[in-house]
Amino acid sequence: MKIAIGNDHAAVDMKLGVKAHLESRGIEVIDMGTHTSDSCDYPVYGEKVGRAVASGEADLGIAICGTGVGIAMAAGKVKGIRACVCSEPCTARLSRMHNDSNVLAFGARIIGMEMAKMITDAWLDAEYEGGRHQRRIDQLMEIENR
Ligand code: RB5
């Protein structure tokens, strides 16, 4: 399993913590930056994560900014990406099971490191259920073609 991870300046420390956590689970991490606390623009990094997942370079993506909102919006603009912002594990789990989310976002200014790890684990440990959800996913992705 390969995960692309990206962040803006607000989330460098959280990114490093999540990255170490993923690696401790045996997951290969592709770090798309940013790597410093110099001010930068979250759309750049959200798009990088989205493109890595959409192209198949990574299986899934994790995107972190101050709130998680801007970087999720950016990742979600890439065709094929279903990004969600989660501040607790239940939404993260259901976003995989029902919405087949492929990019997880959260906010380094909103949640703490332990919650970030719990959300990440809940998301990774859940599986897409398919079935009745597939029709809705198809409808969702069809919007990209209109
Ligand atoms: C950067 O100050 C902040 O706006 C950004 O990290 C994020 O919260 C945007 O959604």
Backbone and ligand atoms as CSV (ligand in chain L), in Angstrom:
chain,resi,resn,atom,element,x,y,z
A,1,MET,N,N,0.852,-1.203,0.000
A,1,MET,CA,C,0.000,0.000,0.000
A,1,MET,C,C,0.883,1.247,0.000
A,2,LYS,N,N,0.545,2.186,-0.887
A,2,LYS,CA,C,1.285,3.454,-0.951
A,2,LYS,C,C,0.315,4.594,-0.685
A,3,ILE,N,N,0.713,5.516,0.161
A,3,ILE,CA,C,-0.132,6.674,0.444
A,3,ILE,C,C,0.630,7.947,0.121
A,4,ALA,N,N,0.005,8.831,-0.664
A,4,ALA,CA,C,0.565,10.157,-0.918
A,4,ALA,C,C,0.082,11.082,0.187
A,5,ILE,N,N,1.003,11.849,0.747
A,5,ILE,CA,C,0.621,12.771,1.818
A,5,ILE,C,C,1.095,14.169,1.443
A,6,GLY,N,N,0.240,15.148,1.680
A,6,GLY,CA,C,0.600,16.529,1.360
A,6,GLY,C,C,0.013,17.475,2.381
A,7,ASN,N,N,0.623,18.634,2.508
A,7,ASN,CA,C,0.226,19.574,3.558
A,7,ASN,C,C,0.687,20.979,3.213
A,8,ASP,N,N,0.096,21.966,3.892
A,8,ASP,CA,C,0.633,23.324,3.771
A,8,ASP,C,C,1.476,23.627,5.011
A,9,HIS,N,N,1.858,24.906,5.143
A,9,HIS,CA,C,2.756,25.310,6.235
A,9,HIS,C,C,2.142,25.107,7.624
A,10,ALA,N,N,0.811,25.072,7.695
A,10,ALA,CA,C,0.147,24.930,9.003
A,10,ALA,C,C,0.246,23.509,9.551
A,11,ALA,N,N,0.702,22.580,8.724
A,11,ALA,CA,C,0.553,21.164,9.088
A,11,ALA,C,C,1.826,20.338,8.920
A,12,VAL,N,N,2.984,20.993,8.941
A,12,VAL,CA,C,4.241,20.247,8.736
A,12,VAL,C,C,4.455,19.224,9.867
A,13,ASP,N,N,4.284,19.665,11.107
A,13,ASP,CA,C,4.532,18.742,12.228
A,13,ASP,C,C,3.526,17.594,12.231
A,14,MET,N,N,2.254,17.923,11.968
A,14,MET,CA,C,1.247,16.854,11.956
A,14,MET,C,C,1.523,15.880,10.812
A,15,LYS,N,N,1.922,16.396,9.679
A,15,LYS,CA,C,2.253,15.527,8.545
A,15,LYS,C,C,3.359,14.549,8.940
A,16,LEU,N,N,4.404,15.067,9.627
A,16,LEU,CA,C,5.520,14.192,10.006
A,16,LEU,C,C,5.058,13.109,10.981
A,17,GLY,N,N,4.167,13.479,11.893
A,17,GLY,CA,C,3.632,12.498,12.841
A,17,GLY,C,C,2.794,11.442,12.144
A,18,VAL,N,N,1.944,11.870,11.226
A,18,VAL,CA,C,1.083,10.919,10.505
A,18,VAL,C,C,1.938,10.029,9.611
A,19,LYS,N,N,2.940,10.632,8.995
A,19,LYS,CA,C,3.850,9.872,8.115
A,19,LYS,C,C,4.547,8.758,8.919
A,20,ALA,N,N,5.072,9.116,10.095
A,20,ALA,CA,C,5.741,8.114,10.938
A,20,ALA,C,C,4.756,7.021,11.348
A,21,HIS,N,N,3.535,7.424,11.632
A,21,HIS,CA,C,2.513,6.445,12.022
A,21,HIS,C,C,2.213,5.488,10.864
A,22,LEU,N,N,2.087,6.030,9.669
A,22,LEU,CA,C,1.820,5.185,8.499
A,22,LEU,C,C,2.979,4.213,8.281
A,23,GLU,N,N,4.198,4.729,8.399
A,23,GLU,CA,C,5.377,3.875,8.181
A,23,GLU,C,C,5.440,2.779,9.238
A,24,SER,N,N,4.992,3.092,10.455
A,24,SER,CA,C,4.997,2.068,11.513
A,24,SER,C,C,3.983,0.968,11.195
A,25,ARG,N,N,3.018,1.271,10.321
A,25,ARG,CA,C,2.051,0.256,9.875
A,25,ARG,C,C,2.537,-0.468,8.623
A,26,GLY,N,N,3.756,-0.167,8.182
A,26,GLY,CA,C,4.310,-0.841,7.005
A,26,GLY,C,C,3.850,-0.236,5.693
A,27,ILE,N,N,3.327,0.974,5.751
A,27,ILE,CA,C,2.811,1.640,4.544
A,27,ILE,C,C,3.908,2.525,3.953
A,28,GLU,N,N,4.050,2.459,2.633
A,28,GLU,CA,C,5.002,3.333,1.941
A,28,GLU,C,C,4.354,4.704,1.765
A,29,VAL,N,N,5.098,5.747,2.129
A,29,VAL,CA,C,4.548,7.106,2.068
A,29,VAL,C,C,5.289,7.922,1.012
A,30,ILE,N,N,4.515,8.574,0.143
A,30,ILE,CA,C,5.096,9.510,-0.823
A,30,ILE,C,C,4.790,10.908,-0.293
A,31,ASP,N,N,5.811,11.603,0.145
A,31,ASP,CA,C,5.641,12.921,0.768
A,31,ASP,C,C,5.720,14.010,-0.303
A,32,MET,N,N,4.575,14.634,-0.581
A,32,MET,CA,C,4.504,15.633,-1.644
A,32,MET,C,C,4.822,17.046,-1.140
A,33,GLY,N,N,5.192,17.188,0.154
A,33,GLY,CA,C,5.481,18.507,0.706
A,33,GLY,C,C,4.199,19.207,1.152
A,34,THR,N,N,4.339,20.365,1.671
A,34,THR,CA,C,5.513,21.185,1.831
A,34,THR,C,C,6.339,20.679,3.001
A,35,HIS,N,N,7.609,21.070,3.019
A,35,HIS,CA,C,8.502,20.526,4.040
A,35,HIS,C,C,8.913,21.560,5.090
A,36,THR,N,N,8.535,22.813,4.906
A,36,THR,CA,C,8.941,23.850,5.862
A,36,THR,C,C,7.719,24.642,6.317
A,37,SER,N,N,7.919,25.468,7.334
A,37,SER,CA,C,6.805,26.289,7.833
A,37,SER,C,C,6.704,27.622,7.098
A,38,ASP,N,N,7.450,27.790,6.009
A,38,ASP,CA,C,7.306,29.004,5.192
A,38,ASP,C,C,5.908,29.008,4.576
A,39,SER,N,N,5.285,30.166,4.595
A,39,SER,CA,C,3.917,30.266,4.089
A,39,SER,C,C,3.827,29.789,2.633
A,40,CYS,N,N,2.814,28.980,2.365
A,40,CYS,CA,C,2.626,28.450,1.005
A,40,CYS,C,C,1.123,28.341,0.744
A,41,ASP,N,N,0.752,27.811,-0.402
A,41,ASP,CA,C,-0.653,27.786,-0.802
A,41,ASP,C,C,-1.187,26.345,-0.852
A,42,TYR,N,N,-2.193,26.076,-0.024
A,42,TYR,CA,C,-2.717,24.696,0.075
A,42,TYR,C,C,-3.210,24.102,-1.245
A,43,PRO,N,N,-3.722,24.923,-2.226
A,43,PRO,CA,C,-4.177,24.260,-3.466
A,43,PRO,C,C,-3.073,23.484,-4.176
A,44,VAL,N,N,-1.845,23.984,-4.062
A,44,VAL,CA,C,-0.711,23.319,-4.727
A,44,VAL,C,C,-0.546,21.895,-4.204
A,45,TYR,N,N,-0.648,21.745,-2.892
A,45,TYR,CA,C,-0.372,20.441,-2.274
A,45,TYR,C,C,-1.589,19.522,-2.325
A,46,GLY,N,N,-2.775,20.120,-2.258
A,46,GLY,CA,C,-3.984,19.313,-2.425
A,46,GLY,C,C,-4.035,18.708,-3.821
A,47,GLU,N,N,-3.687,19.513,-4.801
A,47,GLU,CA,C,-3.691,19.002,-6.179
A,47,GLU,C,C,-2.640,17.899,-6.339
A,48,LYS,N,N,-1.470,18.086,-5.758
A,48,LYS,CA,C,-0.410,17.058,-5.871
A,48,LYS,C,C,-0.898,15.719,-5.314
A,49,VAL,N,N,-1.547,15.769,-4.156
A,49,VAL,CA,C,-2.054,14.530,-3.549
A,49,VAL,C,C,-3.131,13.919,-4.453
A,50,GLY,N,N,-4.042,14.756,-4.920
A,50,GLY,CA,C,-5.112,14.265,-5.798
A,50,GLY,C,C,-4.555,13.623,-7.060
A,51,ARG,N,N,-3.590,14.272,-7.670
A,51,ARG,CA,C,-3.026,13.732,-8.918
A,51,ARG,C,C,-2.277,12.423,-8.663
A,52,ALA,N,N,-1.596,12.314,-7.538
A,52,ALA,CA,C,-0.875,11.069,-7.229
A,52,ALA,C,C,-1.853,9.906,-7.111
A,53,VAL,N,N,-3.014,10.156,-6.500
A,53,VAL,CA,C,-4.009,9.091,-6.343
A,53,VAL,C,C,-4.700,8.808,-7.676
A,54,ALA,N,N,-5.100,9.855,-8.378
A,54,ALA,CA,C,-5.829,9.677,-9.640
A,54,ALA,C,C,-4.984,8.956,-10.682
A,55,SER,N,N,-3.676,9.173,-10.648
A,55,SER,CA,C,-2.792,8.544,-11.645
A,55,SER,C,C,-2.417,7.113,-11.276
A,56,GLY,N,N,-2.686,6.728,-10.017
A,56,GLY,CA,C,-2.332,5.385,-9.581
A,56,GLY,C,C,-0.939,5.317,-8.958
A,57,GLU,N,N,-0.247,6.455,-8.922
A,57,GLU,CA,C,1.075,6.482,-8.259
A,57,GLU,C,C,0.917,6.098,-6.781
A,58,ALA,N,N,-0.201,6.520,-6.193
A,58,ALA,CA,C,-0.514,6.157,-4.807
A,58,ALA,C,C,-1.886,5.499,-4.775
A,59,ASP,N,N,-2.097,4.628,-3.773
A,59,ASP,CA,C,-3.400,3.969,-3.629
A,59,ASP,C,C,-4.423,4.919,-3.011
A,60,LEU,N,N,-3.961,5.697,-2.048
A,60,LEU,CA,C,-4.826,6.626,-1.313
A,60,LEU,C,C,-4.021,7.874,-0.988
A,61,GLY,N,N,-4.721,8.932,-0.546
A,61,GLY,CA,C,-4.021,10.165,-0.189
A,61,GLY,C,C,-4.485,10.733,1.134
A,62,ILE,N,N,-3.589,11.434,1.785
A,62,ILE,CA,C,-3.932,12.158,3.013
A,62,ILE,C,C,-3.454,13.595,2.834
A,63,ALA,N,N,-4.354,14.553,3.121
A,63,ALA,CA,C,-4.065,15.963,2.892
A,63,ALA,C,C,-4.366,16.747,4.170
A,64,ILE,N,N,-3.423,17.556,4.597
A,64,ILE,CA,C,-3.579,18.255,5.880
A,64,ILE,C,C,-3.251,19.737,5.697
A,65,CYS,N,N,-4.152,20.609,6.155
A,65,CYS,CA,C,-3.834,22.046,6.219
A,65,CYS,C,C,-4.328,22.534,7.583
A,66,GLY,N,N,-4.592,23.822,7.719
A,66,GLY,CA,C,-5.012,24.328,9.021
A,66,GLY,C,C,-6.332,23.713,9.465
A,67,THR,N,N,-7.321,23.757,8.586
A,67,THR,CA,C,-8.641,23.181,8.892
A,67,THR,C,C,-8.896,21.861,8.186
A,68,GLY,N,N,-8.149,21.590,7.143
A,68,GLY,CA,C,-8.405,20.437,6.274
A,68,GLY,C,C,-9.329,20.792,5.117
A,69,VAL,N,N,-10.004,21.930,5.236
A,69,VAL,CA,C,-11.036,22.280,4.247
A,69,VAL,C,C,-10.435,22.666,2.898
A,70,GLY,N,N,-9.519,23.609,2.915
A,70,GLY,CA,C,-8.974,24.096,1.642
A,70,GLY,C,C,-8.245,23.008,0.873
A,71,ILE,N,N,-7.455,22.232,1.578
A,71,ILE,CA,C,-6.648,21.218,0.887
A,71,ILE,C,C,-7.548,20.071,0.379
A,72,ALA,N,N,-8.649,19.806,1.093
A,72,ALA,CA,C,-9.620,18.804,0.604
A,72,ALA,C,C,-10.325,19.321,-0.638
A,73,MET,N,N,-10.678,20.604,-0.631
A,73,MET,CA,C,-11.322,21.191,-1.819
A,73,MET,C,C,-10.400,21.073,-3.024
A,74,ALA,N,N,-9.119,21.348,-2.818
A,74,ALA,CA,C,-8.154,21.285,-3.923
A,74,ALA,C,C,-8.010,19.856,-4.437
A,75,ALA,N,N,-7.840,18.907,-3.551
A,75,ALA,CA,C,-7.686,17.504,-3.973
A,75,ALA,C,C,-8.938,17.037,-4.709
A,76,GLY,N,N,-10.098,17.459,-4.216
A,76,GLY,CA,C,-11.362,17.031,-4.793
A,76,GLY,C,C,-11.648,17.602,-6.173
A,77,LYS,N,N,-10.879,18.600,-6.580
A,77,LYS,CA,C,-11.027,19.161,-7.932
A,77,LYS,C,C,-10.403,18.257,-8.989
A,78,VAL,N,N,-9.563,17.332,-8.563
A,78,VAL,CA,C,-8.909,16.429,-9.520
A,78,VAL,C,C,-9.900,15.326,-9.882
A,79,LYS,N,N,-10.027,15.071,-11.156
A,79,LYS,CA,C,-10.986,14.065,-11.632
A,79,LYS,C,C,-10.702,12.702,-10.996
A,80,GLY,N,N,-11.731,12.101,-10.460
A,80,GLY,CA,C,-11.575,10.774,-9.856
A,80,GLY,C,C,-11.366,10.813,-8.351
A,81,ILE,N,N,-11.237,12.033,-7.804
A,81,ILE,CA,C,-10.958,12.116,-6.364
A,81,ILE,C,C,-12.231,12.357,-5.555
A,82,ARG,N,N,-12.355,11.567,-4.495
A,82,ARG,CA,C,-13.425,11.746,-3.524
A,82,ARG,C,C,-12.750,12.039,-2.183
A,83,ALA,N,N,-12.649,13.345,-1.887
A,83,ALA,CA,C,-11.928,13.781,-0.688
A,83,ALA,C,C,-12.918,14.150,0.404
A,84,CYS,N,N,-12.562,13.868,1.643
A,84,CYS,CA,C,-13.444,14.244,2.751
A,84,CYS,C,C,-12.621,14.788,3.900
A,85,VAL,N,N,-13.176,15.784,4.581
A,85,VAL,CA,C,-12.555,16.314,5.793
A,85,VAL,C,C,-13.164,15.599,6.981
A,86,CYS,N,N,-12.331,15.061,7.851
A,86,CYS,CA,C,-12.838,14.345,9.025
A,86,CYS,C,C,-12.176,14.864,10.288
A,87,SER,N,N,-13.001,15.076,11.315
A,87,SER,CA,C,-12.463,15.501,12.610
A,87,SER,C,C,-12.660,14.445,13.676
A,88,GLU,N,N,-13.222,13.320,13.268
A,88,GLU,CA,C,-13.401,12.189,14.204
A,88,GLU,C,C,-13.432,10.879,13.393
A,89,PRO,N,N,-13.159,9.749,14.045
A,89,PRO,CA,C,-13.006,8.479,13.331
A,89,PRO,C,C,-14.262,7.932,12.670
A,90,CYS,N,N,-15.440,8.225,13.225
A,90,CYS,CA,C,-16.668,7.621,12.682
A,90,CYS,C,C,-16.903,8.084,11.244
A,91,THR,N,N,-16.780,9.386,11.014
A,91,THR,CA,C,-16.975,9.903,9.654
A,91,THR,C,C,-15.930,9.331,8.711
A,92,ALA,N,N,-14.699,9.217,9.200
A,92,ALA,CA,C,-13.614,8.684,8.356
A,92,ALA,C,C,-13.943,7.254,7.930
A,93,ARG,N,N,-14.389,6.456,8.890
A,93,ARG,CA,C,-14.715,5.045,8.618
A,93,ARG,C,C,-15.859,4.950,7.604
A,94,LEU,N,N,-16.931,5.712,7.846
A,94,LEU,CA,C,-18.088,5.647,6.950
A,94,LEU,C,C,-17.782,6.243,5.576
A,95,SER,N,N,-16.853,7.172,5.529
A,95,SER,CA,C,-16.497,7.745,4.218
A,95,SER,C,C,-15.817,6.714,3.325
A,96,ARG,N,N,-15.170,5.739,3.937
A,96,ARG,CA,C,-14.587,4.630,3.158
A,96,ARG,C,C,-15.686,3.622,2.806
A,97,MET,N,N,-16.482,3.252,3.810
A,97,MET,CA,C,-17.469,2.190,3.629
A,97,MET,C,C,-18.565,2.576,2.639
A,98,HIS,N,N,-19.020,3.816,2.699
A,98,HIS,CA,C,-20.172,4.236,1.885
A,98,HIS,C,C,-19.782,5.092,0.681
A,99,ASN,N,N,-18.760,5.931,0.845
A,99,ASN,CA,C,-18.431,6.903,-0.215
A,99,ASN,C,C,-17.153,6.554,-0.962
A,100,ASP,N,N,-16.508,5.478,-0.564
A,100,ASP,CA,C,-15.250,5.059,-1.186
A,100,ASP,C,C,-14.274,6.240,-1.287
A,101,SER,N,N,-14.158,6.990,-0.196
A,101,SER,CA,C,-13.267,8.163,-0.212
A,101,SER,C,C,-11.853,7.706,-0.514
A,102,ASN,N,N,-11.167,8.479,-1.329
A,102,ASN,CA,C,-9.779,8.107,-1.649
A,102,ASN,C,C,-8.759,9.144,-1.210
A,103,VAL,N,N,-9.235,10.258,-0.687
A,103,VAL,CA,C,-8.345,11.216,-0.023
A,103,VAL,C,C,-8.988,11.611,1.309
A,104,LEU,N,N,-8.217,11.456,2.360
A,104,LEU,CA,C,-8.640,11.859,3.708
A,104,LEU,C,C,-7.964,13.185,4.037
A,105,ALA,N,N,-8.739,14.128,4.565
A,105,ALA,CA,C,-8.156,15.413,4.975
A,105,ALA,C,C,-8.519,15.688,6.424
A,106,PHE,N,N,-7.632,16.363,7.118
A,106,PHE,CA,C,-7.982,16.892,8.439
A,106,PHE,C,C,-7.168,18.139,8.728
A,107,GLY,N,N,-7.550,18.810,9.824
A,107,GLY,CA,C,-6.972,20.119,10.124
A,107,GLY,C,C,-6.038,20.092,11.310
A,108,ALA,N,N,-4.813,20.519,11.077
A,108,ALA,CA,C,-3.809,20.529,12.148
A,108,ALA,C,C,-4.120,21.567,13.219
A,109,ARG,N,N,-4.969,22.555,12.869
A,109,ARG,CA,C,-5.353,23.566,13.860
A,109,ARG,C,C,-6.673,23.191,14.539
A,110,ILE,N,N,-7.221,22.056,14.154
A,110,ILE,CA,C,-8.533,21.650,14.663
A,110,ILE,C,C,-8.434,20.430,15.579
A,111,ILE,N,N,-7.612,19.466,15.192
A,111,ILE,CA,C,-7.502,18.234,15.992
A,111,ILE,C,C,-6.051,18.058,16.452
A,112,GLY,N,N,-5.860,17.181,17.431
A,112,GLY,CA,C,-4.511,16.882,17.918
A,112,GLY,C,C,-3.938,15.655,17.223
A,113,MET,N,N,-2.684,15.392,17.547
A,113,MET,CA,C,-1.961,14.295,16.888
A,113,MET,C,C,-2.597,12.931,17.156
A,114,GLU,N,N,-3.028,12.695,18.392
A,114,GLU,CA,C,-3.612,11.375,18.696
A,114,GLU,C,C,-4.902,11.169,17.914
A,115,MET,N,N,-5.703,12.227,17.803
A,115,MET,CA,C,-6.951,12.121,17.030
A,115,MET,C,C,-6.619,11.896,15.550
A,116,ALA,N,N,-5.585,12.572,15.065
A,116,ALA,CA,C,-5.190,12.385,13.653
A,116,ALA,C,C,-4.843,10.917,13.393
A,117,LYS,N,N,-4.143,10.295,14.319
A,117,LYS,CA,C,-3.769,8.879,14.154
A,117,LYS,C,C,-5.013,7.986,14.225
A,118,MET,N,N,-5.907,8.294,15.154
A,118,MET,CA,C,-7.135,7.481,15.282
A,118,MET,C,C,-7.992,7.589,14.017
A,119,ILE,N,N,-8.106,8.795,13.485
A,119,ILE,CA,C,-8.886,9.012,12.253
A,119,ILE,C,C,-8.238,8.251,11.103
A,120,THR,N,N,-6.918,8.354,11.016
A,120,THR,CA,C,-6.184,7.670,9.942
A,120,THR,C,C,-6.399,6.158,10.033
A,121,ASP,N,N,-6.295,5.617,11.230
A,121,ASP,CA,C,-6.467,4.161,11.405
A,121,ASP,C,C,-7.888,3.732,11.066
A,122,ALA,N,N,-8.869,4.513,11.520
A,122,ALA,CA,C,-10.273,4.160,11.237
A,122,ALA,C,C,-10.506,4.146,9.731
A,123,TRP,N,N,-9.923,5.097,9.050
A,123,TRP,CA,C,-10.090,5.217,7.587
A,123,TRP,C,C,-9.418,4.052,6.873
A,124,LEU,N,N,-8.187,3.747,7.294
A,124,LEU,CA,C,-7.438,2.676,6.617
A,124,LEU,C,C,-8.006,1.292,6.905
A,125,ASP,N,N,-8.586,1.121,8.079
A,125,ASP,CA,C,-9.072,-0.207,8.469
A,125,ASP,C,C,-10.474,-0.498,7.930
A,126,ALA,N,N,-11.128,0.492,7.374
A,126,ALA,CA,C,-12.474,0.285,6.821
A,126,ALA,C,C,-12.369,-0.082,5.340
A,127,GLU,N,N,-13.366,-0.814,4.873
A,127,GLU,CA,C,-13.383,-1.205,3.452
A,127,GLU,C,C,-14.648,-0.716,2.787
A,128,TYR,N,N,-14.526,-0.349,1.547
A,128,TYR,CA,C,-15.690,0.062,0.757
A,128,TYR,C,C,-16.659,-1.117,0.645
A,129,GLU,N,N,-17.942,-0.847,0.913
A,129,GLU,CA,C,-18.942,-1.926,0.928
A,129,GLU,C,C,-19.529,-2.238,-0.438
A,130,GLY,N,N,-19.404,-1.328,-1.402
A,130,GLY,CA,C,-19.994,-1.573,-2.724
A,130,GLY,C,C,-21.506,-1.680,-2.626
A,131,GLY,N,N,-22.090,-2.615,-3.365
A,131,GLY,CA,C,-23.534,-2.850,-3.311
A,131,GLY,C,C,-24.326,-1.602,-3.633
A,132,ARG,N,N,-25.264,-1.250,-2.745
A,132,ARG,CA,C,-26.159,-0.120,-3.012
A,132,ARG,C,C,-25.405,1.199,-3.125
A,133,HIS,N,N,-24.205,1.233,-2.574
A,133,HIS,CA,C,-23.443,2.482,-2.615
A,133,HIS,C,C,-22.847,2.757,-3.997
A,134,GLN,N,N,-22.664,1.693,-4.784
A,134,GLN,CA,C,-21.970,1.875,-6.064
A,134,GLN,C,C,-22.764,2.778,-7.015
A,135,ARG,N,N,-24.101,2.622,-6.994
A,135,ARG,CA,C,-24.938,3.456,-7.876
A,135,ARG,C,C,-24.707,4.937,-7.564
A,136,ARG,N,N,-24.593,5.237,-6.281
A,136,ARG,CA,C,-24.419,6.640,-5.861
A,136,ARG,C,C,-23.021,7.143,-6.195
A,137,ILE,N,N,-22.046,6.260,-6.070
A,137,ILE,CA,C,-20.672,6.660,-6.442
A,137,ILE,C,C,-20.631,6.931,-7.948
A,138,ASP,N,N,-21.303,6.061,-8.721
A,138,ASP,CA,C,-21.343,6.270,-10.175
A,138,ASP,C,C,-21.982,7.619,-10.501
A,139,GLN,N,N,-23.073,7.931,-9.795
A,139,GLN,CA,C,-23.754,9.225,-10.030
A,139,GLN,C,C,-22.836,10.386,-9.661
A,140,LEU,N,N,-22.129,10.201,-8.562
A,140,LEU,CA,C,-21.197,11.244,-8.098
A,140,LEU,C,C,-20.120,11.509,-9.141
A,141,MET,N,N,-19.545,10.454,-9.664
A,141,MET,CA,C,-18.441,10.630,-10.607
A,141,MET,C,C,-18.940,11.109,-11.964
A,142,GLU,N,N,-20.206,10.808,-12.278
A,142,GLU,CA,C,-20.811,11.272,-13.525
A,142,GLU,C,C,-20.874,12.808,-13.548
A,143,ILE,N,N,-20.981,13.418,-12.407
A,143,ILE,CA,C,-21.040,14.894,-12.331
A,143,ILE,C,C,-19.792,15.500,-12.977
A,144,GLU,N,N,-18.688,14.780,-12.872
A,144,GLU,CA,C,-17.424,15.289,-13.457
A,144,GLU,C,C,-17.497,15.374,-14.981
A,145,ASN,N,N,-18.417,14.615,-15.594
A,145,ASN,CA,C,-18.508,14.612,-17.053
A,145,ASN,C,C,-19.554,15.591,-17.590
A,146,ARG,N,N,-20.212,16.350,-16.715
A,146,ARG,CA,C,-21.230,17.283,-17.197
A,146,ARG,C,C,-20.722,18.723,-17.157
L,1,RB5,C1,C,-3.512,28.814,6.103
L,1,RB5,O1,O,-3.379,29.919,6.950
L,1,RB5,C2,C,-4.921,28.240,6.198
L,1,RB5,O2,O,-5.818,29.092,5.559
L,1,RB5,C3,C,-4.952,26.850,5.595
L,1,RB5,O3,O,-4.053,26.036,6.266
L,1,RB5,C4,C,-6.272,26.115,5.641
L,1,RB5,O4,O,-6.841,26.148,6.908
L,1,RB5,C5,C,-7.235,26.402,4.574
L,1,RB5,O5,O,-8.289,25.766,4.426
